[in-house]
């Protein structure tokens, strides 16, 4: 830290305090102070301080302004304080006469410590001031010693404040300004408060009126400031004439100049001209201050370079606090000097990069920079057209045309124009400088296609407000001209008057800039307010009779050509649309009758809308006639310029030419309004002709010819709690009585209440074309609370729908197929599907009875704990067989949650014979034991005490393969059971028998013998290893044998085909078919041989049984092959085994046809050696070598290898 300035200020404060104390003391004694000098500070022109061998000179051209010799800038505050101190305006002491040299010596003035020479501005002689200090006495405080002065050679000494010698002995650097150029920062708005993150930076910028940059390798750049205060505007005058400055580059440049500092000073010996390069400087900065003084900075060669450590920025995406680490950086310094001042110093080279920038970077790419929101007027001149202007008056845009009243303007079009203008850019080859008359003519700017004079009002957003609370503002106008278009490059020539350059910009501005005045007019068409519209007449193209819509109270009705209610939403949409018609675009100011007819289709035959309104709010009743003509051709619009911050303008949508009678203008009308007014009369009819209120509905009755009536009534329960809503339910009263589930009743009721008609078929039925309506129709009668009944008639089928009408209303409409189906399906379609939920833990038996023959699935007492497989048995023909676990699980799962299909008949009069249920082909009876329901079990349909359920199965359902008619518990409903439930219940006795033929522990098996005819395979276990001894001895594959034993130890058949057969030979059970013997240890550790007999192949698979067991089962193909293996089946399947570690493999060769690849391991990685030297996927190679080191076959095919066999398998020539 530099302590010089703080210490100096402290000494100055002490001296001031001493002078003040002396002044008080002198005044208290009544003595009068005197002045050593009578030189005012503003009259001092030059100060020279000499102390020892050092000398400091300060010069002043104007009062208050000081420099060092050579026009070197000073620290102004310190220089002014020095001048004020040396003016010696009041010593506070009387002068002291000196009579002998010894007296001068005692005061320290025999050899003065400091000699000051002051030159007056009026040219009088130089004043010499000698300053000294007495020698301090032993033990005295040197800071309290007075300072004495002698003026010229006068024999008088003046006593001054203590510490003045130290104050005036400061080095040159105390006064020398290292900052070479002055900067200024705009004032901050006091209302803005403390700056927050994100606030605009108020950088200090160069305080000057002109800046000239020269360098040997580029053209001279000259910048001039126009204006001051809140709107200082720097412009580029050289090298090619006036141009705007890029704000980013310009701000960086103007901030970089006052940031140039003298970093180190050099003596003449340290920096000779040959070394510095300042005799022919590479770069020069000339700054012209507001007072006209020019400062010149010459910059020469590199003086030195230094490297330093700095913290590296963390990588993108690093977590907070992630250390970036250190990196080495370097920077250069260059020799420099100011003007003719001989002092050589150095500046940082890095700061010069923002100053000496190319002209292309400094030039503003935006051809006319402004903010669209600041625009207040745009005057447009187009060749051959009347000029007009767009002006913002009271924050609303209007179109101004000569000799005509102002008309409201469309702000969206103006915003589009301003946005495009503000976004015009040109760079590089799209800029021509200077803009000579020849160049202007070449691009058509001598006769512009469009001229726009844009006026903007700009406010200084950060500048303090005045007394009235307003910030400074200004208005400026720029004239923009557009020339010839370049169709190939999609460009257009453009220039701004006063800017000496020509631009090629995106030609998307052309369409916006050349719009006529009509394109900017407000697009809302004045029509009667929607609330006042009483009658609307719609005349189709060429129609003589209208569709008349008449408002009666709050209801709209059709009065011609028929009498009907109008759909409320359609009427509201039409009235709203006609009350706020918006033109897509203004087309023409006016046209004659012939043009209206031929070009726009707006003659007498045009589509016509007459709007009759009532008198309202002082306005008389009126009739407005809207005519709609031909479709307007769709024109593809130019896309919006890129990067403007606004979305591209959408392409034109379909529209029609239109006109209001008694008004001359022609405009384009959106196609959706044309579609509304051109609807046929049927399209105006209500979407919900029933107009039912669900809360008013009491009942509905369905009447069909030749069928009993269906009556539904609504049940409204009393409130359960005040905060809970009351939910109504429906009950079927006829033809039978039952409560209806909401899921079944709601689709029908809500479909009728919320009926939506998509299509009307006819205004009314004609004689002989009743369409099934009238006496033959299905009728739905709605009873309503305190309202008359309403009847819906449903007639013939048309397509997928049915025709219908509301009795008392003529129009015929189409009823949706789904709603018609729901009506036709009543009452059976309203019933919830039959269900049976049995607590399967209470099931004791399931009996299957068919044609007076039955079999039973029964639970054994004690369940599975009796040791009989599943704990269930199958009883048939007095034979008891073990039951299959999977079959039991399927049956009990079906009974646990049996869901029937739809009902096909219901009631006491149901025809059981028609459904095959008078004598069911199968009856399933479930017997239950009494008991409480387990906690959490589903609610059963069999309360405690009911011990039996039945399911009767009848005839198949036509056109539904696998489905049957059925009845639960002898109930009133006949339902449909689906194929899955039928398959689960239709079980023969053997279908229920346990399909597991063998149950044993495979671990104690130590010998396996497989015999088939004369061939025998024998395997013996020795310790943990298996060996085959017959017919060929070899080491067996342990994994293969363990898998084989796991299958055999729990041998499960596909199907049980017999139980305890009387003739085993008939099933092929003899040694020639096959025999599998497993030697193991029994429970008493004695040898035990288990035999599995293989029977014949009955074309569906081989039969098998365990000797001593009654079950004969059919095996799957896989198990059949496993019990009849080839002799080499169990051979060890390891094809190649690497004896050493895998890491020992250091090379591999892959051969496939003519291709050879040689691979070599290098450390942990693999490389390809041939055919080319390259990197390979080491992970993939390592995985491949691991697999090859333990290569196993899936199955042995043959143990006899012959050339013919190899050729047959394609192994005579490997791939």
Helices and strands as residue ranges (DSSP letters): H 4-29, G 41-43, E 44-51, E 54-59, E 67-68, E 72-73, H 76-86, E 96-97, H 101-106, E 114-120, E 127-133, G 142-144, E 147-151, E 156-160, H 164-168, G 172-174, E 183-184, G 190-192, E 205-206, E 210-215, E 218-226, G 229-231, E 233-238, E 243-244, H 247-257, E 264-266, H 273-276, G 278-280, E 283-288, E 294-311, E 326-338, E 344-348, G 350-354, H 359-362, G 372-374, E 375-382, E 388-393, E 396-401, E 407-408, H 411-422, G 428-430, E 431-432, H 437-442, E 450-459, E 473-486, E 491-496, E 502-506, H 508-513, G 517-520, G 530-532, E 533-539, E 547-552, E 555-560, E 564-565, H 568-579, E 583-588, H 593-598, E 607-613, E 622-632, E 655-660, E 666-670, H 671-677, G 681-684, E 697-703, E 710-716, E 728-734, E 738-739, H 742-753, E 760-762, E 778-784, E 787-798, E 801-806, E 812-815, H 817-825, G 828-830, E 835-836, G 840-842, E 843-850, E 853-859, G 863-866, E 872-876, E 879-882, H 885-896, E 898-899, E 903-906, G 913-915, E 922-928, E 948-956, E 964-968, E 973-977, H 979-985, G 989-992, E 1007-1012, E 1015-1022, E 1025-1030, E 1034-1035, H 1038-1049, E 1055-1059, G 1065-1067, E 1075-1081, E 1087-1097, E 1102-1106, E 1111-1114, H 1117-1123, E 1134-1137, G 1142-1144, E 1147-1152, E 1155-1162, E 1165-1170, E 1174-1175, H 1178-1189, E 1190-1192, H 1203-1208
